[in-house]
């Protein structure tokens, strides 16, 4: 069994201590509560402070939890609220479209699949929750990059890798594509990431009207497309689903 890292255990204990009881604690209080030397406690607190996990009141010198923890906590809650609000709507979308439905969020220069509804047939399928998809070629990634400035920066700061001959890899062409996505309100991926696979995605917004993720229908090209174009009823269904989830998140009408 791997050994625990003592400094991380002590840092976690400090954060738990600051999270309960008094709002602010002095160095002596923290050190004595955890059985640490003042020098050791101060070193850990200083590191946590530099990372934004702990703040020190300039007047009293006491410590409290920092804003970075709030940001991380909100991110965790946002993802789980998004998934919870989307469950019924994505189930309905899979049932009405007859295809797989994915819910994705921006994560580490890509799209993290946080929910996956299987295609409603008896075919063998693999659960893709936890899988990562590229930003620049997938429908989920492109629609998130079109609406989220952070995702846009992360997509354009790296080389646009070609996955198939259809993948857009030129910077100007990619920017024009994002402009089109914003104008029409949805994104497509027709064999740009995987041969024989097509998808359509629409953005989901929260109560602040900020993009928090996207929903997509994905399936074989011959089912998702007709006459070389995405089936318009699928596009409409995906957009309706995204609007419904956004409304449930407090975004109002789009």
C-alpha positions in Angstrom: 0.0 0.0 0.0 1.3 3.4 -0.9 2.3 5.7 2.0 0.4 8.8 2.7 2.1 12.1 2.2 2.4 13.7 5.6 2.4 17.3 4.4 -0.8 16.8 2.4 -2.5 15.1 5.4 -1.6 18.1 7.6 -2.8 20.6 5.0 -6.1 18.7 4.7 -6.4 18.7 8.5 -5.8 22.5 8.6 -8.5 23.1 6.0 -11.0 20.9 8.0 -10.1 22.8 11.2 -10.7 26.2 9.5 -13.9 24.9 8.0 -15.4 24.2 11.4 -15.8 26.0 14.7 -14.5 29.6 14.8 -14.4 31.6 11.6 -10.8 32.7 12.1 -7.9 31.0 14.0 -4.5 32.2 15.0 -1.3 30.4 14.2 -0.9 29.2 17.9 -4.5 27.8 17.9 -4.0 25.9 14.7 -0.6 24.5 15.7 -1.8 23.3 19.1 -5.0 21.9 17.8 -3.1 19.7 15.3 -0.1 19.0 17.5 2.3 20.8 15.2 5.3 23.0 15.8 4.5 26.6 15.0 7.2 26.7 12.3 5.7 23.6 10.6 2.2 25.0 10.8 3.3 28.4 9.5 5.0 26.8 6.5 1.9 24.9 5.5 -0.4 27.9 6.1 1.9 30.0 3.9 1.7 27.5 1.1 -2.0 27.3 1.3 -2.2 31.1 1.4 -0.1 31.4 -1.8 -2.4 28.9 -3.5 -5.5 30.9 -2.4 -6.9 28.1 -0.2 -6.3 30.2 3.0 -6.5 33.9 3.7 -4.9 35.9 6.5 -6.6 38.8 8.1 -4.1 41.7 7.9 -5.4 43.3 11.2 -5.6 40.3 13.5 -3.2 37.9 11.7 -5.7 35.1 12.0 -6.4 32.6 9.2 -9.6 31.6 7.4 -10.6 29.6 4.3 -9.8 31.3 1.0 -11.8 32.1 -2.1 -10.1 29.4 -4.2 -11.8 26.7 -2.1 -15.2 28.4 -2.8 -14.4 28.4 -6.5 -13.5 24.7 -6.5 -16.6 23.9 -4.4 -18.9 25.9 -6.7 -17.4 24.1 -9.7 -18.1 20.7 -8.1 -21.7 21.8 -7.2 -22.2 23.3 -10.7 -21.3 20.0 -12.4 -23.5 17.9 -10.1 -26.4 20.4 -10.4 -26.0 20.4 -14.2 -26.1 16.6 -14.3 -29.1 16.4 -11.9 -31.1 19.0 -13.8 -30.3 17.2 -17.1 -31.2 13.7 -16.2 -34.9 13.7 -17.3 -34.3 15.9 -20.4 -31.4 13.8 -21.7 -33.4 10.6 -21.1 -36.2 12.1 -23.2 -33.8 13.2 -25.9 -32.3 9.7 -26.2 -35.8 8.2 -26.4 -37.1 10.6 -29.0 -33.9 10.6 -31.2 -33.1 6.9 -30.9 -29.4 7.9 -30.4 -26.9 8.2 -27.6 -26.8 11.5 -25.6 -23.8 13.0 -24.0 -23.5 15.8 -21.5 -20.1 17.5 -21.4 -18.3 20.2 -19.5 -14.9 22.0 -20.0 -12.1 20.3 -18.3 -8.3 20.4 -18.8 -8.3 21.6 -22.4 -11.0 19.2 -23.4 -14.6 18.1 -22.8 -15.3 15.8 -19.9 -18.3 13.6 -20.4 -20.3 13.8 -17.1 -23.4 12.0 -18.2 -24.2 9.4 -21.0 -27.5 8.0 -22.0 -27.3 4.9 -24.1 -29.0 4.6 -27.4 -32.4 3.0 -26.6 -31.9 -0.3 -28.4 -30.4 -3.7 -27.6 -27.0 -3.0 -29.1 -23.8 -3.4 -27.1 -22.6 0.0 -25.9 -19.8 1.3 -23.7 -20.4 3.9 -20.9 -18.4 7.0 -21.7 -18.8 8.9 -18.4 -15.3 10.2 -17.5 -14.1 10.1 -21.1 -12.4 13.2 -22.6 -13.2 14.6 -26.0 -11.2 17.3 -28.0 -12.5 20.9 -28.1 -11.7 21.7 -31.7 -13.3 18.7 -33.5 -16.3 17.4 -31.5 -19.7 19.0 -31.5 -19.6 19.3 -27.7 -16.2 20.9 -27.8 -16.9 23.3 -30.6 -20.1 24.6 -29.1 -18.4 25.1 -25.7 -15.5 26.9 -27.4 -17.9 29.1 -29.2 -19.7 30.3 -26.1 -17.0 30.0 -23.3 -14.0 32.4 -23.6 -11.9 30.1 -21.5 -12.6 27.1 -23.7 -12.0 29.3 -26.8 -8.5 30.2 -25.5 -7.7 26.6 -24.5 -8.8 25.4 -28.0 -6.7 27.9 -29.9 -3.6 27.9 -27.8 -2.6 24.5 -29.0 -2.2 23.0 -32.4 -5.5 21.9 -34.0 -4.8 18.2 -34.5 -6.4 16.4 -37.4 -8.3 13.3 -36.5 -9.8 12.7 -39.9 -9.5 14.4 -43.3 -12.6 16.5 -42.3 -11.1 18.0 -39.1 -10.8 21.8 -39.2 -7.1 22.6 -38.4 -6.7 26.1 -39.8 -7.0 28.9 -37.2 -9.0 31.3 -39.5 -11.3 28.5 -40.6 -11.8 27.5 -37.0 -12.7 31.0 -35.9 -15.1 31.3 -38.8 -16.7 28.1 -37.7 -17.1 29.4 -34.2 -18.8 32.5 -35.5 -21.2 30.3 -37.5 -21.9 28.2 -34.3 -22.8 31.3 -32.3 -25.0 32.6 -35.1 -27.0 29.4 -35.4 -26.9 28.3 -31.8 -25.6 24.7 -32.3 -22.5 22.8 -33.5 -22.0 19.8 -35.7 -19.4 17.1 -36.0 -19.8 15.0 -39.1 -16.8 12.5 -39.2 -14.5 15.2 -38.0 -13.4 13.2 -35.0 -14.3 9.6 -35.7 -15.0 8.1 -39.2 -18.6 7.1 -39.6 -19.8 9.1 -36.5 -21.8 12.3 -36.5 -23.1 14.5 -33.7 -25.0 17.7 -33.0 -24.6 19.8 -29.8 -26.1 22.9 -28.2 -24.9 25.0 -25.2 -26.3 25.0 -21.7 -26.3 28.2 -19.6 -26.8 28.8 -15.9 -28.7 31.4 -14.0 -25.9 33.9 -14.7 -26.3 33.3 -18.4 -22.9 31.7 -18.4 -22.1 28.6 -20.5 -21.7 25.6 -18.1 -21.7 22.8 -20.6 -23.4 21.3 -23.6 -25.6 18.4 -24.6 -25.1 16.3 -27.8 -26.8 13.5 -29.8 -24.2 11.2 -31.3 -24.7 8.3 -33.7 -23.8 6.7 -37.0 -23.7 9.1 -39.9 -26.4 7.3 -41.9 -28.8 7.7 -39.0 -27.9 11.2 -37.8 -27.6 12.7 -41.3 -29.9 12.6 -44.3 -28.8 13.7 -47.8 -25.4 14.7 -46.5 -26.9 17.1 -43.9 -27.8 16.7 -40.2 -31.4 15.8 -39.8 -33.2 19.1 -38.9 -35.5 17.4 -36.3 -32.4 16.2 -34.4 -30.9 19.7 -34.4 -34.2 21.0 -33.1 -34.5 18.3 -30.4 -31.0 18.9 -29.1 -31.6 22.7 -28.9 -34.9 22.1 -27.1 -33.1 19.9 -24.6 -30.4 22.4 -24.0 -32.9 25.2 -23.5 -34.9 23.0 -21.1 -31.8 22.3 -18.9 -30.8 25.9 -19.0 -34.3 27.0 -17.8 -34.1 24.4 -15.0 -30.7 26.0 -14.0 -32.4 29.4 -13.8 -31.2 30.8 -17.1 -34.7 31.8 -18.3 -35.7 31.7 -22.0 -33.1 31.7 -24.8 
